Amino acid sequence: METPKTTASTSLALSYTSARRTCPYGRTPRQRRIRDPKPASSSPTTPGRLRVRRTPASHSIGKPGALPGLTGKTWQVFYLSPLYRFSTHPQSLKQYGRSLATYVVQEGDREIAVDNANSKQCAFSVYEGLRVAAGDPEAIQILVTSKPDKGNNSNGGRVLLTAVLCGVDLESNPCVGMKKHFTYYPLLLVKANVALTTILKSWLEMHFDCRLSPLILTSMDLAWTVAMWSGTVSEERKNKSVELLYAAPEECEGLSRITYTIDAMDCKALWDSIRSADSEEFTGEEVGAFVKSLEEHFYECFRVKLWKMELVRVGTAVAYLGEGRLKIFSADAAWQVLRLMSELALEQFQLLATI
């Protein structure tokens, strides 16, 4: 029986144990950490180990609760550059709502998909529960709704766009020394049709002199995420399988994608057998072994070399993630998912800022 050849140039798994990781981090696994909420005087992180924070950072302003408003929706995910002269003052938020409503009317005349543009109303408000660390900005919710029908004020109108600006448990801020002029939100989540999403994106860029880009994660980002979340089995979704979606190379005629589905409990058992049971940390080597085991099992069954392909989307009991989209299933874990996404968005912004 032929055994798969896993070389440093072809294997996704081996990239975790190589001396240097590729884009977007350019870091070794020991530098890629999500730390526990412990004071600086506590014992240092063991070299080469990644630490998963179970609770908010020690400088938190309150333990986050469940966030049901973020679950069950497929969000488009963008990362942003800092916003110039953005304010969370109530009067400013009202002004932003009026300005965006006017812009929707103006641009709606040019967009066939945005019909009845004059019947839209926009509102900005503080989204409670997402400010975990003292340095986090106040999360902002943006709603675009249709105006209620005449004589039916009980109907608040249909929600056409929902968006959330947030940064959860940030460990660093690129606006240090410039906070009087800039506010940094690493993430923008949007649920809307293409036309309204484009209008909101254009308005933000024009009004706050910023830049928005889809947050597209690499295969390594996604594989790392699967390893982190495979140890979590949600009670309400304990039967939900783990899914890995691979994009086949163009040379594979007639085959564009492969969906690899693993029973959640089997995936958890594999992960538990690899990682150290007496530690809350896990290493890059453990992540590599986990991914390699999954890829080689698939090879033994189907003779398909997944390590030659690109991992583009992952799904667990916690969330689906990939291709610029995010769907959160667990309300209790929503802030943890957004904390990870905030970190990835920050690193993506910092990477582009150095180019």
C-alpha positions as a Markdown table, in Angstrom:
| # | Residue | x | y | z |
|---|---|---|---|---|
| 1 | Met | 0.0 | 0.0 | 0.0 |
| 2 | Glu | 1.4 | 3.3 | -1.0 |
| 3 | Thr | 1.9 | 5.8 | 1.8 |
| 4 | Pro | 1.4 | 9.5 | 1.3 |
| 5 | Lys | 4.5 | 11.6 | 0.9 |
| 6 | Thr | 4.3 | 14.7 | 3.1 |
| 7 | Thr | 6.9 | 17.2 | 2.2 |
| 8 | Ala | 7.5 | 20.7 | 3.7 |
| 9 | Ser | 6.4 | 22.2 | 0.5 |
| 10 | Thr | 3.1 | 20.3 | 0.1 |
| 11 | Ser | 1.8 | 19.5 | 3.5 |
| 12 | Leu | -0.4 | 21.9 | 5.3 |
| 13 | Ala | 0.3 | 20.0 | 8.6 |
| 14 | Leu | 4.1 | 20.5 | 8.4 |
| 15 | Ser | 3.8 | 24.3 | 8.1 |
| 16 | Tyr | 3.0 | 24.3 | 11.8 |
| 17 | Thr | 6.3 | 22.7 | 12.7 |
| 18 | Ser | 8.5 | 24.6 | 10.2 |
| 19 | Ala | 10.8 | 27.3 | 11.4 |
| 20 | Arg | 8.7 | 30.0 | 9.9 |
| 21 | Arg | 5.0 | 30.2 | 9.0 |
| 22 | Thr | 3.8 | 31.8 | 5.8 |
| 23 | Cys | 1.4 | 34.6 | 5.2 |
| 24 | Pro | -0.5 | 36.2 | 6.9 |
| 25 | Tyr | 1.4 | 35.7 | 10.1 |
| 26 | Gly | 5.1 | 35.2 | 9.2 |
| 27 | Arg | 5.5 | 33.8 | 12.7 |
| 28 | Thr | 6.5 | 30.6 | 14.4 |
| 29 | Pro | 3.9 | 28.7 | 16.4 |
| 30 | Arg | 5.5 | 29.8 | 19.7 |
| 31 | Gln | 4.8 | 33.4 | 18.7 |
| 32 | Arg | 1.2 | 32.7 | 17.8 |
| 33 | Arg | -0.5 | 32.6 | 21.2 |
| 34 | Ile | -3.8 | 33.4 | 22.7 |
| 35 | Arg | -3.0 | 33.8 | 26.3 |
| 36 | Asp | -4.8 | 33.0 | 29.4 |
| 37 | Pro | -6.2 | 35.9 | 31.5 |
| 38 | Lys | -3.3 | 35.8 | 34.0 |
| 39 | Pro | -1.4 | 38.7 | 35.5 |
| 40 | Ala | 2.1 | 39.5 | 34.1 |
| 41 | Ser | 3.6 | 38.1 | 37.3 |
| 42 | Ser | 2.3 | 34.6 | 36.6 |
| 43 | Ser | 4.5 | 31.9 | 35.1 |
| 44 | Pro | 5.5 | 32.5 | 31.5 |
| 45 | Thr | 4.2 | 30.6 | 28.6 |
| 46 | Thr | 6.0 | 27.4 | 27.8 |
| 47 | Pro | 8.0 | 27.9 | 24.6 |
| 48 | Gly | 6.3 | 26.5 | 21.5 |
| 49 | Arg | 2.9 | 26.3 | 23.1 |
| 50 | Leu | -0.2 | 28.1 | 22.2 |
| 51 | Arg | -2.5 | 29.0 | 25.1 |
| 52 | Val | -6.2 | 29.2 | 24.7 |
| 53 | Arg | -8.0 | 31.8 | 26.8 |
| 54 | Arg | -11.0 | 30.3 | 28.5 |
| 55 | Thr | -12.2 | 33.6 | 30.0 |
| 56 | Pro | -11.7 | 37.3 | 29.3 |
| 57 | Ala | -8.4 | 39.0 | 29.9 |
| 58 | Ser | -7.5 | 40.1 | 33.4 |
| 59 | His | -8.2 | 43.8 | 32.5 |
| 60 | Ser | -11.8 | 42.9 | 31.5 |
| 61 | Ile | -14.6 | 45.2 | 32.4 |
| 62 | Gly | -17.1 | 42.4 | 32.8 |
| 63 | Lys | -17.6 | 38.8 | 31.9 |
| 64 | Pro | -19.5 | 38.6 | 28.6 |
| 65 | Gly | -22.8 | 36.8 | 28.6 |
| 66 | Ala | -24.6 | 35.0 | 25.8 |
| 67 | Leu | -25.0 | 36.9 | 22.6 |
| 68 | Pro | -28.0 | 35.4 | 20.8 |
| 69 | Gly | -28.3 | 38.3 | 18.4 |
| 70 | Leu | -25.1 | 37.2 | 16.6 |
| 71 | Thr | -26.0 | 33.6 | 16.1 |
| 72 | Gly | -27.9 | 31.8 | 13.3 |
| 73 | Lys | -26.9 | 34.5 | 10.7 |
| 74 | Thr | -24.4 | 34.3 | 7.9 |
| 75 | Trp | -22.2 | 37.3 | 8.2 |
| 76 | Gln | -19.9 | 38.8 | 5.6 |
| 77 | Val | -16.7 | 39.6 | 7.4 |
| 78 | Phe | -14.5 | 42.6 | 6.7 |
| 79 | Tyr | -11.4 | 44.0 | 8.3 |
| 80 | Leu | -10.9 | 47.8 | 8.5 |
| 81 | Ser | -8.3 | 50.4 | 8.8 |
| 82 | Pro | -8.9 | 52.9 | 11.7 |
| 83 | Leu | -11.8 | 55.2 | 11.4 |
| 84 | Tyr | -11.0 | 59.0 | 11.4 |
| 85 | Arg | -13.0 | 61.1 | 13.8 |
| 86 | Phe | -15.5 | 58.4 | 14.7 |
| 87 | Ser | -17.5 | 59.1 | 17.9 |
| 88 | Thr | -19.9 | 56.9 | 19.9 |
| 89 | His | -21.6 | 59.9 | 21.4 |
| 90 | Pro | -25.4 | 59.6 | 21.0 |
| 91 | Gln | -25.7 | 62.8 | 19.0 |
| 92 | Ser | -23.0 | 61.6 | 16.6 |
| 93 | Leu | -24.7 | 58.2 | 16.2 |
| 94 | Lys | -27.9 | 60.0 | 15.3 |
| 95 | Gln | -26.1 | 62.1 | 12.8 |
| 96 | Tyr | -24.4 | 59.0 | 11.2 |
| 97 | Gly | -27.9 | 57.4 | 10.8 |
| 98 | Arg | -29.2 | 60.5 | 9.0 |
| 99 | Ser | -26.1 | 60.7 | 6.8 |
| 100 | Leu | -26.3 | 57.0 | 5.8 |
| 101 | Ala | -30.0 | 57.2 | 5.1 |
| 102 | Thr | -29.4 | 60.2 | 2.7 |
| 103 | Tyr | -26.6 | 58.2 | 1.1 |
| 104 | Val | -28.8 | 55.2 | 0.7 |
| 105 | Val | -31.4 | 57.3 | -1.1 |
| 106 | Gln | -28.7 | 58.9 | -3.4 |
| 107 | Glu | -27.1 | 55.6 | -4.3 |
| 108 | Gly | -30.3 | 53.7 | -4.3 |
| 109 | Asp | -31.4 | 55.6 | -7.4 |
| 110 | Arg | -28.4 | 54.1 | -9.2 |
| 111 | Glu | -28.8 | 50.6 | -7.8 |
| 112 | Ile | -31.6 | 48.5 | -9.3 |
| 113 | Ala | -31.4 | 46.1 | -6.4 |
| 114 | Val | -32.2 | 48.8 | -3.8 |
| 115 | Asp | -35.8 | 49.5 | -4.7 |
| 116 | Asn | -38.0 | 52.1 | -2.9 |
| 117 | Ala | -34.8 | 53.8 | -1.5 |
| 118 | Asn | -36.9 | 56.6 | 0.0 |
| 119 | Ser | -38.6 | 54.2 | 2.4 |
| 120 | Lys | -35.3 | 53.3 | 4.2 |
| 121 | Gln | -34.3 | 54.4 | 7.7 |
| 122 | Cys | -30.9 | 53.9 | 9.3 |
| 123 | Ala | -29.9 | 53.8 | 13.0 |
| 124 | Phe | -26.6 | 53.5 | 14.8 |
| 125 | Ser | -26.5 | 52.3 | 18.4 |
| 126 | Val | -24.1 | 50.8 | 20.9 |
| 127 | Tyr | -24.2 | 47.0 | 20.9 |
| 128 | Glu | -24.0 | 45.9 | 24.5 |
| 129 | Gly | -22.0 | 42.9 | 25.7 |
| 130 | Leu | -19.1 | 42.9 | 23.2 |
| 131 | Arg | -16.8 | 45.3 | 25.1 |
| 132 | Val | -14.7 | 42.7 | 27.0 |
| 133 | Ala | -11.4 | 44.5 | 27.7 |
| 134 | Ala | -11.0 | 48.1 | 28.9 |
| 135 | Gly | -9.2 | 49.0 | 25.7 |
| 136 | Asp | -11.9 | 47.7 | 23.4 |
| 137 | Pro | -14.0 | 50.3 | 21.6 |
| 138 | Glu | -17.8 | 50.3 | 22.2 |
| 139 | Ala | -19.3 | 47.9 | 19.6 |
| 140 | Ile | -21.7 | 49.6 | 17.2 |
| 141 | Gln | -24.8 | 48.1 | 15.6 |
| 142 | Ile | -26.0 | 49.5 | 12.3 |
| 143 | Leu | -29.5 | 48.8 | 11.1 |
| 144 | Val | -31.2 | 49.7 | 7.9 |
| 145 | Thr | -34.9 | 49.1 | 7.9 |
| 146 | Ser | -37.9 | 49.8 | 5.8 |
| 147 | Lys | -40.3 | 52.4 | 7.2 |
| 148 | Pro | -43.4 | 51.0 | 8.8 |
| 149 | Asp | -46.6 | 51.0 | 6.7 |
| 150 | Lys | -48.9 | 54.0 | 7.1 |
| 151 | Gly | -51.4 | 53.4 | 9.9 |
| 152 | Asn | -49.5 | 50.4 | 11.2 |
| 153 | Asn | -46.9 | 51.9 | 13.6 |
| 154 | Ser | -46.8 | 48.6 | 15.5 |
| 155 | Asn | -44.8 | 47.2 | 12.6 |
| 156 | Gly | -41.2 | 48.6 | 12.9 |
| 157 | Gly | -40.4 | 47.8 | 9.3 |
| 158 | Arg | -38.4 | 45.0 | 7.8 |
| 159 | Val | -34.7 | 44.8 | 8.6 |
| 160 | Leu | -32.8 | 45.1 | 5.3 |
| 161 | Leu | -29.3 | 45.4 | 6.7 |
| 162 | Thr | -27.7 | 44.5 | 10.0 |
| 163 | Ala | -24.0 | 45.3 | 10.7 |
| 164 | Val | -21.8 | 45.2 | 13.8 |
| 165 | Leu | -18.5 | 47.1 | 14.2 |
| 166 | Cys | -16.5 | 45.5 | 16.9 |
| 167 | Gly | -13.1 | 44.6 | 18.4 |
| 168 | Val | -13.2 | 42.0 | 21.1 |
| 169 | Asp | -10.5 | 41.7 | 23.8 |
| 170 | Leu | -7.8 | 43.5 | 21.8 |
| 171 | Glu | -4.3 | 43.1 | 23.1 |
| 172 | Ser | -2.9 | 45.9 | 20.9 |
| 173 | Asn | -4.2 | 48.9 | 19.1 |
| 174 | Pro | -2.5 | 50.4 | 16.0 |
| 175 | Cys | -3.9 | 53.8 | 17.0 |
| 176 | Val | -1.8 | 54.3 | 20.1 |
| 177 | Gly | -0.9 | 58.0 | 20.4 |
| 178 | Met | -3.6 | 58.9 | 17.8 |
| 179 | Lys | -6.8 | 57.9 | 19.7 |
| 180 | Lys | -8.0 | 61.5 | 19.7 |
| 181 | His | -8.4 | 61.3 | 16.0 |
| 182 | Phe | -8.8 | 57.6 | 15.2 |
| 183 | Thr | -10.9 | 54.7 | 16.5 |
| 184 | Tyr | -9.9 | 51.2 | 15.6 |
| 185 | Tyr | -12.5 | 48.5 | 14.9 |
| 186 | Pro | -10.8 | 45.4 | 13.4 |
| 187 | Leu | -14.1 | 43.8 | 12.4 |
| 188 | Leu | -17.2 | 44.7 | 10.5 |
| 189 | Leu | -19.9 | 42.0 | 10.3 |
| 190 | Val | -22.6 | 42.6 | 7.7 |
| 191 | Lys | -25.8 | 40.7 | 6.8 |
| 192 | Ala | -27.5 | 42.3 | 3.8 |
| 193 | Asn | -27.9 | 42.0 | 0.1 |
| 194 | Val | -24.9 | 42.9 | -2.2 |
| 195 | Ala | -26.3 | 46.3 | -3.1 |
| 196 | Leu | -26.8 | 47.5 | 0.5 |
| 197 | Thr | -23.5 | 46.0 | 1.6 |
| 198 | Thr | -21.7 | 47.9 | -1.1 |
| 199 | Ile | -23.5 | 51.2 | -0.2 |
| 200 | Leu | -22.6 | 50.8 | 3.5 |
| 201 | Lys | -19.0 | 50.0 | 2.6 |
| 202 | Ser | -18.7 | 53.0 | 0.4 |
| 203 | Trp | -20.3 | 55.3 | 3.0 |
| 204 | Leu | -17.9 | 54.2 | 5.7 |
| 205 | Glu | -14.9 | 54.6 | 3.5 |
| 206 | Met | -16.0 | 58.1 | 2.4 |
| 207 | His | -17.2 | 59.3 | 5.8 |
| 208 | Phe | -14.3 | 58.1 | 7.9 |
| 209 | Asp | -11.4 | 57.9 | 5.5 |
| 210 | Cys | -10.9 | 54.2 | 6.0 |
| 211 | Arg | -10.6 | 51.1 | 3.9 |
| 212 | Leu | -12.6 | 47.9 | 4.1 |
| 213 | Ser | -11.6 | 44.5 | 2.7 |
| 214 | Pro | -13.0 | 41.0 | 3.0 |
| 215 | Leu | -11.3 | 38.9 | 5.7 |
| 216 | Ile | -10.1 | 35.9 | 3.7 |
| 217 | Leu | -8.3 | 33.4 | 5.9 |
| 218 | Thr | -5.5 | 31.1 | 4.7 |
| 219 | Ser | -5.6 | 27.3 | 4.9 |
| 220 | Met | -3.4 | 27.5 | 8.0 |
| 221 | Asp | -5.7 | 29.9 | 9.8 |
| 222 | Leu | -8.6 | 27.6 | 9.1 |
| 223 | Ala | -6.8 | 24.4 | 10.1 |
| 224 | Trp | -5.6 | 26.1 | 13.3 |
| 225 | Thr | -9.2 | 27.1 | 14.0 |
| 226 | Val | -10.5 | 23.5 | 13.6 |
| 227 | Ala | -7.9 | 22.3 | 16.1 |
| 228 | Met | -8.9 | 25.0 | 18.6 |
| 229 | Trp | -12.7 | 24.2 | 18.3 |
| 230 | Ser | -12.6 | 20.5 | 17.8 |
| 231 | Gly | -12.3 | 20.1 | 21.6 |
| 232 | Thr | -15.6 | 21.9 | 22.0 |
| 233 | Val | -18.8 | 19.9 | 21.6 |
| 234 | Ser | -21.9 | 22.0 | 22.1 |
| 235 | Glu | -24.8 | 20.3 | 23.8 |
| 236 | Glu | -27.4 | 21.8 | 21.5 |
| 237 | Arg | -25.3 | 20.8 | 18.5 |
| 238 | Lys | -23.5 | 17.7 | 19.7 |
| 239 | Asn | -24.5 | 15.8 | 16.6 |
| 240 | Lys | -23.1 | 18.4 | 14.3 |
| 241 | Ser | -20.2 | 17.0 | 12.3 |
| 242 | Val | -16.9 | 18.8 | 11.6 |
| 243 | Glu | -16.6 | 19.8 | 8.0 |
| 244 | Leu | -13.5 | 20.7 | 6.0 |
| 245 | Leu | -14.0 | 22.1 | 2.5 |
| 246 | Tyr | -11.0 | 21.8 | 0.2 |
| 247 | Ala | -10.7 | 23.6 | -3.2 |
| 248 | Ala | -9.1 | 21.3 | -5.8 |
| 249 | Pro | -6.4 | 22.6 | -8.2 |
| 250 | Glu | -7.4 | 23.7 | -11.6 |
| 251 | Glu | -5.7 | 20.7 | -13.1 |
| 252 | Cys | -8.3 | 18.4 | -11.6 |
| 253 | Glu | -10.9 | 18.5 | -14.4 |
| 254 | Gly | -14.4 | 17.8 | -13.3 |
| 255 | Leu | -13.6 | 18.3 | -9.6 |
| 256 | Ser | -13.7 | 21.7 | -8.0 |
| 257 | Arg | -14.2 | 21.0 | -4.3 |
| 258 | Ile | -14.1 | 18.2 | -1.7 |
| 259 | Thr | -16.1 | 18.3 | 1.5 |
| 260 | Tyr | -14.5 | 16.2 | 4.2 |
| 261 | Thr | -17.0 | 15.4 | 7.0 |
| 262 | Ile | -15.9 | 13.9 | 10.4 |
| 263 | Asp | -18.1 | 12.9 | 13.3 |
| 264 | Ala | -17.7 | 15.5 | 16.0 |
| 265 | Met | -17.0 | 12.9 | 18.7 |
| 266 | Asp | -14.4 | 11.1 | 16.6 |
| 267 | Cys | -12.7 | 14.4 | 15.8 |
| 268 | Lys | -12.7 | 15.3 | 19.5 |
| 269 | Ala | -11.3 | 11.9 | 20.4 |
| 270 | Leu | -8.5 | 12.3 | 17.9 |
| 271 | Trp | -7.7 | 15.7 | 19.2 |
| 272 | Asp | -7.7 | 14.6 | 22.8 |
| 273 | Ser | -5.4 | 11.7 | 22.0 |
| 274 | Ile | -2.9 | 14.1 | 20.4 |
| 275 | Arg | -2.8 | 17.0 | 22.9 |
| 276 | Ser | -1.5 | 16.9 | 26.4 |
| 277 | Ala | -4.4 | 16.3 | 28.8 |
| 278 | Asp | -2.7 | 18.0 | 31.7 |
| 279 | Ser | -2.2 | 21.3 | 30.0 |
| 280 | Glu | -4.6 | 24.1 | 28.8 |
| 281 | Glu | -2.1 | 24.9 | 26.1 |
| 282 | Phe | -1.4 | 23.1 | 22.9 |
| 283 | Thr | 1.6 | 23.3 | 20.5 |
| 284 | Gly | 2.1 | 23.9 | 16.9 |
| 285 | Glu | 3.4 | 20.3 | 16.6 |
| 286 | Glu | 0.1 | 19.0 | 18.1 |
| 287 | Val | -1.9 | 21.1 | 15.5 |
| 288 | Gly | 0.3 | 19.7 | 12.7 |
| 289 | Ala | -0.2 | 16.1 | 13.9 |
| 290 | Phe | -3.9 | 16.6 | 14.1 |
| 291 | Val | -4.2 | 18.0 | 10.6 |
| 292 | Lys | -1.8 | 15.3 | 9.2 |
| 293 | Ser | -3.9 | 12.5 | 10.8 |
| 294 | Leu | -7.1 | 13.8 | 9.2 |
| 295 | Glu | -5.5 | 14.2 | 5.8 |
| 296 | Glu | -3.8 | 10.8 | 5.8 |
| 297 | His | -7.0 | 9.0 | 6.9 |
| 298 | Phe | -8.7 | 10.6 | 3.9 |
| 299 | Tyr | -5.9 | 9.4 | 1.7 |
| 300 | Glu | -6.1 | 5.9 | 2.9 |
| 301 | Cys | -9.8 | 5.8 | 2.2 |
| 302 | Phe | -10.0 | 7.6 | -1.2 |
| 303 | Arg | -6.4 | 8.0 | -2.4 |
| 304 | Val | -6.9 | 11.8 | -2.6 |
| 305 | Lys | -4.0 | 14.0 | -1.3 |
| 306 | Leu | -5.8 | 16.8 | 0.5 |
| 307 | Trp | -2.4 | 18.3 | 1.5 |
| 308 | Lys | -2.1 | 19.2 | -2.2 |
| 309 | Met | -5.3 | 21.3 | -2.0 |
| 310 | Glu | -6.4 | 24.5 | -0.4 |
| 311 | Leu | -8.6 | 24.4 | 2.7 |
| 312 | Val | -11.2 | 27.2 | 2.2 |
| 313 | Arg | -13.9 | 26.7 | 4.8 |
| 314 | Val | -14.3 | 24.8 | 8.1 |
| 315 | Gly | -17.4 | 24.0 | 10.1 |
| 316 | Thr | -17.6 | 22.9 | 13.8 |
| 317 | Ala | -20.3 | 22.9 | 16.5 |
| 318 | Val | -19.1 | 26.4 | 17.4 |
| 319 | Ala | -19.2 | 28.1 | 13.9 |
| 320 | Tyr | -18.7 | 28.0 | 10.2 |
| 321 | Leu | -15.9 | 30.1 | 8.9 |
| 322 | Gly | -14.2 | 30.7 | 5.5 |
| 323 | Glu | -14.5 | 32.4 | 2.2 |
| 324 | Gly | -15.1 | 35.8 | 3.9 |
| 325 | Arg | -18.2 | 34.5 | 5.8 |
| 326 | Leu | -18.9 | 33.6 | 9.4 |
| 327 | Lys | -21.9 | 31.8 | 11.0 |
| 328 | Ile | -21.9 | 31.4 | 14.8 |
| 329 | Phe | -24.0 | 28.7 | 16.3 |
| 330 | Ser | -23.2 | 29.0 | 20.0 |
| 331 | Ala | -24.5 | 32.2 | 21.7 |
| 332 | Asp | -22.3 | 31.5 | 24.8 |
| 333 | Ala | -19.1 | 31.2 | 22.6 |
| 334 | Ala | -19.9 | 34.1 | 20.3 |
| 335 | Trp | -17.6 | 36.5 | 22.0 |
| 336 | Gln | -14.8 | 33.9 | 21.9 |
| 337 | Val | -15.3 | 33.5 | 18.1 |
| 338 | Leu | -15.2 | 37.2 | 17.6 |
| 339 | Arg | -12.1 | 37.6 | 19.8 |
| 340 | Leu | -10.3 | 35.2 | 17.5 |
| 341 | Met | -11.7 | 37.0 | 14.4 |
| 342 | Ser | -10.6 | 40.3 | 15.9 |
| 343 | Glu | -7.0 | 39.0 | 16.3 |
| 344 | Leu | -6.9 | 37.6 | 12.8 |
| 345 | Ala | -8.3 | 40.9 | 11.4 |
| 346 | Leu | -5.7 | 42.9 | 13.3 |
| 347 | Glu | -2.9 | 40.7 | 12.1 |
| 348 | Gln | -4.1 | 41.1 | 8.5 |
| 349 | Phe | -4.3 | 44.9 | 8.8 |
| 350 | Gln | -0.8 | 45.0 | 10.3 |
| 351 | Leu | 0.5 | 42.8 | 7.5 |
| 352 | Leu | -0.8 | 45.1 | 4.8 |
| 353 | Ala | 0.4 | 48.2 | 6.7 |
| 354 | Thr | 4.0 | 46.9 | 6.4 |
| 355 | Ile | 3.8 | 46.4 | 2.6 |
